[in-house]
Structures are given as structure tokens and as C-alpha cells.
Amino acid sequence: MFCTAIVVTLSNVIICSAVGGWEIPRLTEWAFATGGGFSYFGAQSILFFSLSVKTSTYVNIVMTSEIVFTFLLQFMVLNLAPPWTSYIGAVLVFISFVGVALSKKRDQAVVD
């Protein structure tokens, strides 16, 4: 988990040094950054726990379906009209999601 933090910190130092964007953040920016950090830590902890409870196949399927849920959120809740390429991408992701689920179900039926 901390490898990502180190990579992000180093890349931010390089970008801020190159652009000259060093400034002291305001209180709300600190709150957003701290909230994002806690959310990321919580998500990684839940992912670690779910991998210890279930097999990686189920966890991977749920993580793949996140793209479909994001597309639905954009379309239904936020009322944003995505470009036509987003529709094609969502259909391809959904087809692969269903294909992996059916393939794993078939493989489990063969093993049992």
C-alpha cells in the first residue's frame, strides 16, 4: 500500500518543481487531501480483507463491474451525455464481465 504513496509523492515533487507550483494549501484543501487519503486507505484495507475471504476471481469481477457502475452513474444520476465511444466501451466491458463470470461458473461446474 505504501509503494503507491511513495510513487505519487515523488511524481508530485517532480511535477511541482518543474511547473513551479509550490504553494501552501488552504484548510479546505487539507481536508480534501486527508479525506481522500483515508478513503484510499479504507478501500485498500477492504480490498485486502476481501482477498483474504474470497478468491481473487470474485473480487476481480466486482472490481471490473466498477466501470459499468461509473458509466451508469454518469448517465442516470449526473445527467451527462457521454460520447458514442463511451457506449461502445461500456458494452465491451459489460460483455467481458459477463463472459468472465460465465466462464468461471462453467469451470466450477466442471470441477465439482
Backbone as XML, in Angstrom:
<?xml version="1.0"?>
<chain id="A" units="angstrom">
  <residue number="1" name="MET">
    <atom name="N" x="0.819" y="-1.198" z="0.000"/>
    <atom name="CA" x="0.000" y="0.000" z="0.000"/>
    <atom name="C" x="0.859" y="1.256" z="0.000"/>
  </residue>
  <residue number="2" name="PHE">
    <atom name="N" x="1.975" y="1.209" z="0.662"/>
    <atom name="CA" x="2.773" y="2.417" z="0.797"/>
    <atom name="C" x="3.634" y="2.676" z="-0.429"/>
  </residue>
  <residue number="3" name="CYS">
    <atom name="N" x="3.783" y="1.688" z="-1.298"/>
    <atom name="CA" x="4.530" y="1.885" z="-2.537"/>
    <atom name="C" x="3.836" y="2.920" z="-3.416"/>
  </residue>
  <residue number="4" name="THR">
    <atom name="N" x="2.519" y="2.866" z="-3.477"/>
    <atom name="CA" x="1.763" y="3.842" z="-4.258"/>
    <atom name="C" x="1.954" y="5.243" z="-3.694"/>
  </residue>
  <residue number="5" name="ALA">
    <atom name="N" x="1.960" y="5.366" z="-2.382"/>
    <atom name="CA" x="2.148" y="6.677" z="-1.759"/>
    <atom name="C" x="3.518" y="7.255" z="-2.095"/>
  </residue>
  <residue number="6" name="ILE">
    <atom name="N" x="4.526" y="6.421" z="-2.119"/>
    <atom name="CA" x="5.876" y="6.891" z="-2.435"/>
    <atom name="C" x="5.952" y="7.337" z="-3.893"/>
  </residue>
  <residue number="7" name="VAL">
    <atom name="N" x="5.370" y="6.552" z="-4.799"/>
    <atom name="CA" x="5.387" y="6.914" z="-6.224"/>
    <atom name="C" x="4.629" y="8.215" z="-6.462"/>
  </residue>
  <residue number="8" name="VAL">
    <atom name="N" x="3.467" y="8.367" z="-5.841"/>
    <atom name="CA" x="2.675" y="9.590" z="-6.017"/>
    <atom name="C" x="3.417" y="10.793" z="-5.446"/>
  </residue>
  <residue number="9" name="THR">
    <atom name="N" x="4.044" y="10.631" z="-4.292"/>
    <atom name="CA" x="4.787" y="11.739" z="-3.691"/>
    <atom name="C" x="5.948" y="12.170" z="-4.574"/>
  </residue>
  <residue number="10" name="LEU">
    <atom name="N" x="6.700" y="11.215" z="-5.072"/>
    <atom name="CA" x="7.836" y="11.559" z="-5.930"/>
    <atom name="C" x="7.385" y="12.212" z="-7.233"/>
  </residue>
  <residue number="11" name="SER">
    <atom name="N" x="6.319" y="11.689" z="-7.829"/>
    <atom name="CA" x="5.837" y="12.304" z="-9.075"/>
    <atom name="C" x="5.307" y="13.706" z="-8.824"/>
  </residue>
  <residue number="12" name="ASN">
    <atom name="N" x="4.650" y="13.935" z="-7.689"/>
    <atom name="CA" x="4.157" y="15.277" z="-7.376"/>
    <atom name="C" x="5.305" y="16.249" z="-7.121"/>
  </residue>
  <residue number="13" name="VAL">
    <atom name="N" x="6.360" y="15.790" z="-6.467"/>
    <atom name="CA" x="7.522" y="16.650" z="-6.235"/>
    <atom name="C" x="8.154" y="17.043" z="-7.566"/>
  </residue>
  <residue number="14" name="ILE">
    <atom name="N" x="8.272" y="16.089" z="-8.473"/>
    <atom name="CA" x="8.865" y="16.382" z="-9.780"/>
    <atom name="C" x="7.994" y="17.350" z="-10.571"/>
  </residue>
  <residue number="15" name="ILE">
    <atom name="N" x="6.683" y="17.107" z="-10.583"/>
    <atom name="CA" x="5.781" y="17.982" z="-11.344"/>
    <atom name="C" x="5.737" y="19.381" z="-10.755"/>
  </residue>
  <residue number="16" name="CYS">
    <atom name="N" x="5.635" y="19.489" z="-9.421"/>
    <atom name="CA" x="5.571" y="20.816" z="-8.796"/>
    <atom name="C" x="6.882" y="21.576" z="-8.976"/>
  </residue>
  <residue number="17" name="SER">
    <atom name="N" x="8.003" y="20.873" z="-8.963"/>
    <atom name="CA" x="9.283" y="21.536" z="-9.183"/>
    <atom name="C" x="9.416" y="22.000" z="-10.630"/>
  </residue>
  <residue number="18" name="ALA">
    <atom name="N" x="8.957" y="21.203" z="-11.571"/>
    <atom name="CA" x="9.069" y="21.561" z="-12.984"/>
    <atom name="C" x="8.153" y="22.731" z="-13.344"/>
  </residue>
  <residue number="19" name="VAL">
    <atom name="N" x="6.950" y="22.743" z="-12.785"/>
    <atom name="CA" x="5.977" y="23.772" z="-13.117"/>
    <atom name="C" x="6.126" y="24.998" z="-12.224"/>
  </residue>
  <residue number="20" name="GLY">
    <atom name="N" x="6.738" y="24.824" z="-11.068"/>
    <atom name="CA" x="6.852" y="25.927" z="-10.124"/>
    <atom name="C" x="5.563" y="26.165" z="-9.379"/>
  </residue>
  <residue number="21" name="GLY">
    <atom name="N" x="4.851" y="25.103" z="-9.074"/>
    <atom name="CA" x="3.540" y="25.220" z="-8.448"/>
    <atom name="C" x="3.543" y="24.965" z="-6.960"/>
  </residue>
  <residue number="22" name="TRP">
    <atom name="N" x="4.619" y="25.306" z="-6.275"/>
    <atom name="CA" x="4.669" y="25.095" z="-4.825"/>
    <atom name="C" x="3.909" y="26.213" z="-4.129"/>
  </residue>
  <residue number="23" name="GLU">
    <atom name="N" x="2.918" y="25.846" z="-3.311"/>
    <atom name="CA" x="2.185" y="26.814" z="-2.507"/>
    <atom name="C" x="1.613" y="26.093" z="-1.293"/>
  </residue>
  <residue number="24" name="ILE">
    <atom name="N" x="1.320" y="26.850" z="-0.259"/>
    <atom name="CA" x="0.760" y="26.271" z="0.962"/>
    <atom name="C" x="-0.746" y="26.103" z="0.760"/>
  </residue>
  <residue number="25" name="PRO">
    <atom name="N" x="-1.259" y="24.877" z="0.936"/>
    <atom name="CA" x="-2.692" y="24.653" z="0.712"/>
    <atom name="C" x="-3.556" y="25.315" z="1.779"/>
  </residue>
  <residue number="26" name="ARG">
    <atom name="N" x="-4.782" y="25.636" z="1.378"/>
    <atom name="CA" x="-5.751" y="26.189" z="2.334"/>
    <atom name="C" x="-6.314" y="25.056" z="3.178"/>
  </residue>
  <residue number="27" name="LEU">
    <atom name="N" x="-7.082" y="25.398" z="4.197"/>
    <atom name="CA" x="-7.628" y="24.419" z="5.128"/>
    <atom name="C" x="-8.567" y="23.442" z="4.424"/>
  </residue>
  <residue number="28" name="THR">
    <atom name="N" x="-9.392" y="23.925" z="3.511"/>
    <atom name="CA" x="-10.304" y="23.022" z="2.795"/>
    <atom name="C" x="-9.537" y="22.039" z="1.912"/>
  </residue>
  <residue number="29" name="GLU">
    <atom name="N" x="-8.435" y="22.499" z="1.328"/>
    <atom name="CA" x="-7.619" y="21.600" z="0.510"/>
    <atom name="C" x="-6.968" y="20.519" z="1.369"/>
  </residue>
  <residue number="30" name="TRP">
    <atom name="N" x="-6.546" y="20.884" z="2.586"/>
    <atom name="CA" x="-6.009" y="19.882" z="3.514"/>
    <atom name="C" x="-7.089" y="18.868" z="3.879"/>
  </residue>
  <residue number="31" name="ALA">
    <atom name="N" x="-8.315" y="19.364" z="4.089"/>
    <atom name="CA" x="-9.411" y="18.462" z="4.446"/>
    <atom name="C" x="-9.724" y="17.493" z="3.300"/>
  </residue>
  <residue number="32" name="PHE">
    <atom name="N" x="-9.733" y="17.998" z="2.064"/>
    <atom name="CA" x="-9.974" y="17.122" z="0.916"/>
    <atom name="C" x="-8.860" y="16.094" z="0.757"/>
  </residue>
  <residue number="33" name="ALA">
    <atom name="N" x="-7.623" y="16.532" z="0.929"/>
    <atom name="CA" x="-6.496" y="15.607" z="0.789"/>
    <atom name="C" x="-6.511" y="14.547" z="1.887"/>
  </residue>
  <residue number="34" name="THR">
    <atom name="N" x="-6.819" y="14.950" z="3.111"/>
    <atom name="CA" x="-6.876" y="13.997" z="4.219"/>
    <atom name="C" x="-8.046" y="13.026" z="4.028"/>
  </residue>
  <residue number="35" name="GLY">
    <atom name="N" x="-9.195" y="13.538" z="3.611"/>
    <atom name="CA" x="-10.337" y="12.666" z="3.352"/>
    <atom name="C" x="-10.064" y="11.683" z="2.233"/>
  </residue>
  <residue number="36" name="GLY">
    <atom name="N" x="-9.405" y="12.147" z="1.181"/>
    <atom name="CA" x="-9.032" y="11.249" z="0.092"/>
    <atom name="C" x="-8.051" y="10.185" z="0.536"/>
  </residue>
  <residue number="37" name="GLY">
    <atom name="N" x="-7.108" y="10.571" z="1.388"/>
    <atom name="CA" x="-6.145" y="9.597" z="1.908"/>
    <atom name="C" x="-6.810" y="8.528" z="2.759"/>
  </residue>
  <residue number="38" name="PHE">
    <atom name="N" x="-7.716" y="8.955" z="3.636"/>
    <atom name="CA" x="-8.434" y="7.976" z="4.465"/>
    <atom name="C" x="-9.330" y="7.071" z="3.617"/>
  </residue>
  <residue number="39" name="SER">
    <atom name="N" x="-9.957" y="7.657" z="2.595"/>
    <atom name="CA" x="-10.798" y="6.845" z="1.713"/>
    <atom name="C" x="-9.974" y="5.819" z="0.948"/>
  </residue>
  <residue number="40" name="TYR">
    <atom name="N" x="-8.807" y="6.226" z="0.455"/>
    <atom name="CA" x="-7.940" y="5.303" z="-0.278"/>
    <atom name="C" x="-7.437" y="4.198" z="0.648"/>
  </residue>
  <residue number="41" name="PHE">
    <atom name="N" x="-7.050" y="4.564" z="1.865"/>
    <atom name="CA" x="-6.592" y="3.568" z="2.831"/>
    <atom name="C" x="-7.709" y="2.589" z="3.178"/>
  </residue>
  <residue number="42" name="GLY">
    <atom name="N" x="-8.923" y="3.112" z="3.359"/>
    <atom name="CA" x="-10.062" y="2.236" z="3.643"/>
    <atom name="C" x="-10.359" y="1.301" z="2.492"/>
  </residue>
  <residue number="43" name="ALA">
    <atom name="N" x="-10.288" y="1.811" z="1.260"/>
    <atom name="CA" x="-10.546" y="0.965" z="0.091"/>
    <atom name="C" x="-9.491" y="-0.134" z="-0.037"/>
  </residue>
  <residue number="44" name="GLN">
    <atom name="N" x="-8.230" y="0.200" z="0.191"/>
    <atom name="CA" x="-7.174" y="-0.805" z="0.110"/>
    <atom name="C" x="-7.313" y="-1.840" z="1.224"/>
  </residue>
  <residue number="45" name="SER">
    <atom name="N" x="-7.734" y="-1.412" z="2.408"/>
    <atom name="CA" x="-7.934" y="-2.351" z="3.511"/>
    <atom name="C" x="-9.089" y="-3.303" z="3.222"/>
  </residue>
  <residue number="46" name="ILE">
    <atom name="N" x="-10.179" y="-2.774" z="2.675"/>
    <atom name="CA" x="-11.315" y="-3.623" z="2.325"/>
    <atom name="C" x="-10.939" y="-4.581" z="1.197"/>
  </residue>
  <residue number="47" name="LEU">
    <atom name="N" x="-10.148" y="-4.120" z="0.239"/>
    <atom name="CA" x="-9.686" y="-4.999" z="-0.828"/>
    <atom name="C" x="-8.822" y="-6.123" z="-0.270"/>
  </residue>
  <residue number="48" name="PHE">
    <atom name="N" x="-7.920" y="-5.803" z="0.649"/>
    <atom name="CA" x="-7.076" y="-6.816" z="1.274"/>
    <atom name="C" x="-7.915" y="-7.832" z="2.036"/>
  </residue>
  <residue number="49" name="PHE">
    <atom name="N" x="-8.907" y="-7.339" z="2.780"/>
    <atom name="CA" x="-9.784" y="-8.233" z="3.534"/>
    <atom name="C" x="-10.600" y="-9.119" z="2.596"/>
  </residue>
  <residue number="50" name="SER">
    <atom name="N" x="-11.124" y="-8.531" z="1.517"/>
    <atom name="CA" x="-11.937" y="-9.327" z="0.600"/>
    <atom name="C" x="-11.106" y="-10.392" z="-0.101"/>
  </residue>
  <residue number="51" name="LEU">
    <atom name="N" x="-9.857" y="-10.107" z="-0.385"/>
    <atom name="CA" x="-8.989" y="-11.123" z="-0.987"/>
    <atom name="C" x="-8.652" y="-12.236" z="-0.007"/>
  </residue>
  <residue number="52" name="SER">
    <atom name="N" x="-8.672" y="-11.945" z="1.278"/>
    <atom name="CA" x="-8.408" y="-12.999" z="2.257"/>
    <atom name="C" x="-9.646" y="-13.853" z="2.513"/>
  </residue>
  <residue number="53" name="VAL">
    <atom name="N" x="-10.829" y="-13.327" z="2.218"/>
    <atom name="CA" x="-12.065" y="-14.065" z="2.452"/>
    <atom name="C" x="-12.505" y="-14.826" z="1.202"/>
  </residue>
  <residue number="54" name="LYS">
    <atom name="N" x="-12.469" y="-14.190" z="0.060"/>
    <atom name="CA" x="-12.930" y="-14.787" z="-1.203"/>
    <atom name="C" x="-11.752" y="-15.008" z="-2.134"/>
  </residue>
  <residue number="55" name="THR">
    <atom name="N" x="-12.005" y="-15.771" z="-3.186"/>
    <atom name="CA" x="-10.967" y="-15.979" z="-4.188"/>
    <atom name="C" x="-10.824" y="-14.715" z="-5.039"/>
  </residue>
  <residue number="56" name="SER">
    <atom name="N" x="-9.706" y="-14.604" z="-5.695"/>
    <atom name="CA" x="-9.447" y="-13.389" z="-6.474"/>
    <atom name="C" x="-10.374" y="-13.268" z="-7.674"/>
  </residue>
  <residue number="57" name="THR">
    <atom name="N" x="-10.958" y="-14.362" z="-8.104"/>
    <atom name="CA" x="-11.878" y="-14.307" z="-9.249"/>
    <atom name="C" x="-13.085" y="-13.435" z="-8.944"/>
  </residue>
  <residue number="58" name="TYR">
    <atom name="N" x="-13.718" y="-13.656" z="-7.804"/>
    <atom name="CA" x="-14.897" y="-12.870" z="-7.446"/>
    <atom name="C" x="-14.540" y="-11.405" z="-7.202"/>
  </residue>
  <residue number="59" name="VAL">
    <atom name="N" x="-13.412" y="-11.176" z="-6.549"/>
    <atom name="CA" x="-13.001" y="-9.798" z="-6.279"/>
    <atom name="C" x="-12.703" y="-9.082" z="-7.591"/>
  </residue>
  <residue number="60" name="ASN">
    <atom name="N" x="-12.078" y="-9.764" z="-8.534"/>
    <atom name="CA" x="-11.766" y="-9.160" z="-9.821"/>
    <atom name="C" x="-13.036" y="-8.838" z="-10.596"/>
  </residue>
  <residue number="61" name="ILE">
    <atom name="N" x="-14.028" y="-9.696" z="-10.523"/>
    <atom name="CA" x="-15.295" y="-9.436" z="-11.217"/>
    <atom name="C" x="-15.976" y="-8.202" z="-10.636"/>
  </residue>
  <residue number="62" name="VAL">
    <atom name="N" x="-15.977" y="-8.066" z="-9.325"/>
    <atom name="CA" x="-16.602" y="-6.898" z="-8.703"/>
    <atom name="C" x="-15.832" y="-5.628" z="-9.061"/>
  </residue>
  <residue number="63" name="MET">
    <atom name="N" x="-14.512" y="-5.706" z="-9.074"/>
    <atom name="CA" x="-13.721" y="-4.524" z="-9.426"/>
    <atom name="C" x="-13.906" y="-4.154" z="-10.895"/>
  </residue>
  <residue number="64" name="THR">
    <atom name="N" x="-14.087" y="-5.133" z="-11.756"/>
    <atom name="CA" x="-14.332" y="-4.854" z="-13.167"/>
    <atom name="C" x="-15.698" y="-4.213" z="-13.359"/>
  </residue>
  <residue number="65" name="SER">
    <atom name="N" x="-16.671" y="-4.615" z="-12.578"/>
    <atom name="CA" x="-18.011" y="-4.043" z="-12.719"/>
    <atom name="C" x="-18.066" y="-2.592" z="-12.239"/>
  </residue>
  <residue number="66" name="GLU">
    <atom name="N" x="-17.032" y="-2.114" z="-11.579"/>
    <atom name="CA" x="-16.978" y="-0.721" z="-11.143"/>
    <atom name="C" x="-17.058" y="0.226" z="-12.342"/>
  </residue>
  <residue number="67" name="ILE">
    <atom name="N" x="-16.485" y="-0.160" z="-13.455"/>
    <atom name="CA" x="-16.535" y="0.672" z="-14.660"/>
    <atom name="C" x="-17.973" y="0.809" z="-15.146"/>
  </residue>
  <residue number="68" name="VAL">
    <atom name="N" x="-18.713" y="-0.273" z="-15.109"/>
    <atom name="CA" x="-20.113" y="-0.237" z="-15.547"/>
    <atom name="C" x="-20.935" y="0.649" z="-14.609"/>
  </residue>
  <residue number="69" name="PHE">
    <atom name="N" x="-20.703" y="0.538" z="-13.302"/>
    <atom name="CA" x="-21.435" y="1.375" z="-12.348"/>
    <atom name="C" x="-21.090" y="2.852" z="-12.527"/>
  </residue>
  <residue number="70" name="THR">
    <atom name="N" x="-19.853" y="3.151" z="-12.838"/>
    <atom name="CA" x="-19.455" y="4.536" z="-13.080"/>
    <atom name="C" x="-20.156" y="5.090" z="-14.311"/>
  </residue>
  <residue number="71" name="PHE">
    <atom name="N" x="-20.252" y="4.282" z="-15.361"/>
    <atom name="CA" x="-20.951" y="4.704" z="-16.571"/>
    <atom name="C" x="-22.423" y="4.973" z="-16.273"/>
  </residue>
  <residue number="72" name="LEU">
    <atom name="N" x="-23.057" y="4.083" z="-15.501"/>
    <atom name="CA" x="-24.461" y="4.279" z="-15.156"/>
    <atom name="C" x="-24.658" y="5.519" z="-14.289"/>
  </residue>
  <residue number="73" name="LEU">
    <atom name="N" x="-23.734" y="5.779" z="-13.368"/>
    <atom name="CA" x="-23.810" y="6.983" z="-12.540"/>
    <atom name="C" x="-23.738" y="8.227" z="-13.405"/>
  </residue>
  <residue number="74" name="GLN">
    <atom name="N" x="-22.823" y="8.231" z="-14.361"/>
    <atom name="CA" x="-22.678" y="9.380" z="-15.245"/>
    <atom name="C" x="-23.937" y="9.598" z="-16.074"/>
  </residue>
  <residue number="75" name="PHE">
    <atom name="N" x="-24.518" y="8.532" z="-16.550"/>
    <atom name="CA" x="-25.666" y="8.638" z="-17.448"/>
    <atom name="C" x="-26.962" y="8.925" z="-16.696"/>
  </residue>
  <residue number="76" name="MET">
    <atom name="N" x="-27.234" y="8.190" z="-15.609"/>
    <atom name="CA" x="-28.535" y="8.268" z="-14.946"/>
    <atom name="C" x="-28.604" y="9.328" z="-13.850"/>
  </residue>
  <residue number="77" name="VAL">
    <atom name="N" x="-27.577" y="9.445" z="-13.054"/>
    <atom name="CA" x="-27.645" y="10.345" z="-11.904"/>
    <atom name="C" x="-27.175" y="11.752" z="-12.252"/>
  </residue>
  <residue number="78" name="LEU">
    <atom name="N" x="-26.031" y="11.848" z="-12.928"/>
    <atom name="CA" x="-25.470" y="13.163" z="-13.216"/>
    <atom name="C" x="-26.039" y="13.794" z="-14.482"/>
  </residue>
  <residue number="79" name="ASN">
    <atom name="N" x="-26.835" y="13.033" z="-15.242"/>
    <atom name="CA" x="-27.453" y="13.513" z="-16.480"/>
    <atom name="C" x="-26.439" y="14.063" z="-17.469"/>
  </residue>
  <residue number="80" name="LEU">
    <atom name="N" x="-25.310" y="13.398" z="-17.587"/>
    <atom name="CA" x="-24.297" y="13.768" z="-18.563"/>
    <atom name="C" x="-24.408" y="12.835" z="-19.757"/>
  </residue>
  <residue number="81" name="ALA">
    <atom name="N" x="-24.418" y="13.396" z="-20.920"/>
    <atom name="CA" x="-24.493" y="12.585" z="-22.133"/>
    <atom name="C" x="-23.076" y="12.244" z="-22.579"/>
  </residue>
  <residue number="82" name="PRO">
    <atom name="N" x="-22.666" y="11.002" z="-22.409"/>
    <atom name="CA" x="-21.313" y="10.630" z="-22.819"/>
    <atom name="C" x="-21.220" y="10.523" z="-24.339"/>
  </residue>
  <residue number="83" name="PRO">
    <atom name="N" x="-19.998" y="10.603" z="-24.869"/>
    <atom name="CA" x="-19.845" y="10.440" z="-26.323"/>
    <atom name="C" x="-20.139" y="9.007" z="-26.752"/>
  </residue>
  <residue number="84" name="TRP">
    <atom name="N" x="-20.315" y="8.803" z="-28.042"/>
    <atom name="CA" x="-20.693" y="7.486" z="-28.554"/>
    <atom name="C" x="-19.629" y="6.442" z="-28.268"/>
  </residue>
  <residue number="85" name="THR">
    <atom name="N" x="-18.373" y="6.857" z="-28.151"/>
    <atom name="CA" x="-17.317" y="5.890" z="-27.860"/>
    <atom name="C" x="-17.462" y="5.313" z="-26.454"/>
  </residue>
  <residue number="86" name="SER">
    <atom name="N" x="-18.048" y="6.076" z="-25.551"/>
    <atom name="CA" x="-18.278" y="5.569" z="-24.201"/>
    <atom name="C" x="-19.303" y="4.452" z="-24.198"/>
  </residue>
  <residue number="87" name="TYR">
    <atom name="N" x="-20.306" y="4.552" z="-25.061"/>
    <atom name="CA" x="-21.291" y="3.478" z="-25.164"/>
    <atom name="C" x="-20.637" y="2.188" z="-25.641"/>
  </residue>
  <residue number="88" name="ILE">
    <atom name="N" x="-19.790" y="2.304" z="-26.642"/>
    <atom name="CA" x="-19.100" y="1.119" z="-27.155"/>
    <atom name="C" x="-18.202" y="0.523" z="-26.070"/>
  </residue>
  <residue number="89" name="GLY">
    <atom name="N" x="-17.479" y="1.374" z="-25.362"/>
    <atom name="CA" x="-16.614" y="0.896" z="-24.284"/>
    <atom name="C" x="-17.396" y="0.225" z="-23.173"/>
  </residue>
  <residue number="90" name="ALA">
    <atom name="N" x="-18.536" y="0.797" z="-22.801"/>
    <atom name="CA" x="-19.353" y="0.204" z="-21.741"/>
    <atom name="C" x="-19.901" y="-1.149" z="-22.160"/>
  </residue>
  <residue number="91" name="VAL">
    <atom name="N" x="-20.309" y="-1.260" z="-23.417"/>
    <atom name="CA" x="-20.819" y="-2.554" z="-23.904"/>
    <atom name="C" x="-19.707" y="-3.593" z="-23.916"/>
  </residue>
  <residue number="92" name="LEU">
    <atom name="N" x="-18.512" y="-3.213" z="-24.352"/>
    <atom name="CA" x="-17.388" y="-4.155" z="-24.369"/>
    <atom name="C" x="-17.003" y="-4.606" z="-22.962"/>
  </residue>
  <residue number="93" name="VAL">
    <atom name="N" x="-16.989" y="-3.674" z="-22.023"/>
    <atom name="CA" x="-16.673" y="-4.038" z="-20.640"/>
    <atom name="C" x="-17.746" y="-4.956" z="-20.076"/>
  </residue>
  <residue number="94" name="PHE">
    <atom name="N" x="-19.010" y="-4.654" z="-20.356"/>
    <atom name="CA" x="-20.095" y="-5.490" z="-19.852"/>
    <atom name="C" x="-20.046" y="-6.891" z="-20.456"/>
  </residue>
  <residue number="95" name="ILE">
    <atom name="N" x="-19.757" y="-6.983" z="-21.753"/>
    <atom name="CA" x="-19.652" y="-8.300" z="-22.390"/>
    <atom name="C" x="-18.498" y="-9.098" z="-21.786"/>
  </residue>
  <residue number="96" name="SER">
    <atom name="N" x="-17.364" y="-8.452" z="-21.555"/>
    <atom name="CA" x="-16.234" y="-9.174" z="-20.950"/>
    <atom name="C" x="-16.546" y="-9.562" z="-19.510"/>
  </residue>
  <residue number="97" name="PHE">
    <atom name="N" x="-17.258" y="-8.716" z="-18.795"/>
    <atom name="CA" x="-17.654" y="-9.006" z="-17.425"/>
    <atom name="C" x="-18.559" y="-10.236" z="-17.370"/>
  </residue>
  <residue number="98" name="VAL">
    <atom name="N" x="-19.556" y="-10.283" z="-18.252"/>
    <atom name="CA" x="-20.459" y="-11.430" z="-18.303"/>
    <atom name="C" x="-19.712" y="-12.675" z="-18.782"/>
  </residue>
  <residue number="99" name="GLY">
    <atom name="N" x="-18.826" y="-12.522" z="-19.761"/>
    <atom name="CA" x="-18.060" y="-13.657" z="-20.263"/>
    <atom name="C" x="-17.170" y="-14.280" z="-19.214"/>
  </residue>
  <residue number="100" name="VAL">
    <atom name="N" x="-16.504" y="-13.449" z="-18.417"/>
    <atom name="CA" x="-15.644" y="-13.979" z="-17.357"/>
    <atom name="C" x="-16.484" y="-14.677" z="-16.292"/>
  </residue>
  <residue number="101" name="ALA">
    <atom name="N" x="-17.625" y="-14.090" z="-15.953"/>
    <atom name="CA" x="-18.485" y="-14.709" z="-14.942"/>
    <atom name="C" x="-19.004" y="-16.059" z="-15.416"/>
  </residue>
  <residue number="102" name="LEU">
    <atom name="N" x="-19.443" y="-16.133" z="-16.678"/>
    <atom name="CA" x="-19.939" y="-17.408" z="-17.201"/>
    <atom name="C" x="-18.819" y="-18.436" z="-17.340"/>
  </residue>
  <residue number="103" name="SER">
    <atom name="N" x="-17.641" y="-17.994" z="-17.728"/>
    <atom name="CA" x="-16.503" y="-18.904" z="-17.861"/>
    <atom name="C" x="-16.114" y="-19.489" z="-16.512"/>
  </residue>
  <residue number="104" name="LYS">
    <atom name="N" x="-16.077" y="-18.656" z="-15.489"/>
    <atom name="CA" x="-15.727" y="-19.141" z="-14.147"/>
    <atom name="C" x="-16.808" y="-20.065" z="-13.605"/>
  </residue>
  <residue number="105" name="LYS">
    <atom name="N" x="-18.062" y="-19.767" z="-13.907"/>
    <atom name="CA" x="-19.149" y="-20.635" z="-13.456"/>
    <atom name="C" x="-19.074" y="-21.982" z="-14.144"/>
  </residue>
  <residue number="106" name="ARG">
    <atom name="N" x="-18.757" y="-21.989" z="-15.446"/>
    <atom name="CA" x="-18.609" y="-23.245" z="-16.177"/>
    <atom name="C" x="-17.416" y="-24.058" z="-15.660"/>
  </residue>
  <residue number="107" name="ASP">
    <atom name="N" x="-16.302" y="-23.361" z="-15.353"/>
    <atom name="CA" x="-15.137" y="-24.059" z="-14.833"/>
    <atom name="C" x="-15.405" y="-24.651" z="-13.452"/>
  </residue>
  <residue number="108" name="GLN">
    <atom name="N" x="-16.191" y="-23.979" z="-12.643"/>
    <atom name="CA" x="-16.547" y="-24.511" z="-11.330"/>
    <atom name="C" x="-17.444" y="-25.730" z="-11.466"/>
  </residue>
  <residue number="109" name="ALA">
    <atom name="N" x="-18.363" y="-25.696" z="-12.443"/>
    <atom name="CA" x="-19.255" y="-26.843" z="-12.649"/>
    <atom name="C" x="-18.473" y="-28.061" z="-13.113"/>
  </residue>
  <residue number="110" name="VAL">
    <atom name="N" x="-17.429" y="-27.877" z="-13.892"/>
    <atom name="CA" x="-16.597" y="-28.990" z="-14.357"/>
    <atom name="C" x="-15.802" y="-29.580" z="-13.205"/>
  </residue>
  <residue number="111" name="VAL">
    <atom name="N" x="-15.296" y="-28.728" z="-12.311"/>
    <atom name="CA" x="-14.504" y="-29.194" z="-11.166"/>
    <atom name="C" x="-15.384" y="-29.943" z="-10.178"/>
  </residue>
  <residue number="112" name="ASP">
    <atom name="N" x="-16.579" y="-29.444" z="-9.943"/>
    <atom name="CA" x="-17.487" y="-30.095" z="-8.961"/>
    <atom name="C" x="-17.983" y="-31.373" z="-9.543"/>
  </residue>
</chain>
